[in-house]
Amino acid sequence: MARRFGGRHSPGAEGQPTPARRAPERMAMRRNLLWIAPLPLLLTAFSGGALTLAADLAALALLLGAAWMVGEGLKAEAVYDERRVAKRPAIPRKLFASAMTGAGVALAAWSPEGGAVASVIYGVIAAILHVAAFGPDPLRDKGVTSDDPATDRVARAVDEGERMLREMREAIGRTGDRQLGTRVERFRDTARTLFRTVEEDPRDLSGVRRYLSVYLVGARDATVRFADLWSQRHDAQARADYVALLDDLEQTFAGRTRRLIELSRTDLDVEIGVLRDRLEREGVRTE
């Protein structure tokens, strides 16, 4: 069967990747400021009585929690933006972070002598500014339609594949070996190229399912075992064997991606040939 081809502006192109909505560097700088801004509460907490101490420490916990939560939300949004087919994040982390920021600022602004109204106003303003600075979470699925279960299956399979890649990255990070970290990142990019190819045509899923599950589970398990061994002793042979495994996996994934692309071109040639024959039967010249 022929495949569907089209660009960003073609009908039904909602599943096409969209550019990142915000500059990552600017978002990272704002997120880092959120870790620093509440630290003065450690000083003011001990300048009053017990109520001031409790309120400031609670505000500090909320604001630091919000800084962590918005960081997780930005990571989830980056993955969502990269993918053609994606489910919206199950937890709206950035909106939760905005609410936590508002509550933290309200507590920090509260004092036993003053009223609660002013502190609530400060909190509401802080929450609104937080949403303006970081934006809301993605609130709808991308490229997934209720009448197309195939895209839903692809989204679930890619979610599982992304989880395996994330666990590989976390495991290799425990080794402290930057070269291996870079090597795993390169394999992740290769695997994600296959993900994007499958997202373009969900019918490819049956042919690559084992790549998104069995192979990636094996790669994750091998990475965890290597990281555990490396933490006990730096075995050069084990490191070489692990790098060789990554090389083999990368070649396997890249080869499968190339075959899918070649099949796509073949299907397009067939579709064009069928269309040309039909036009010629209708008396329309195609050359």
Order of alpha helices (4+ residues) and beta strands (2+ residues): alpha-alpha-alpha-alpha-alpha-alpha-alpha-alpha-alpha-alpha
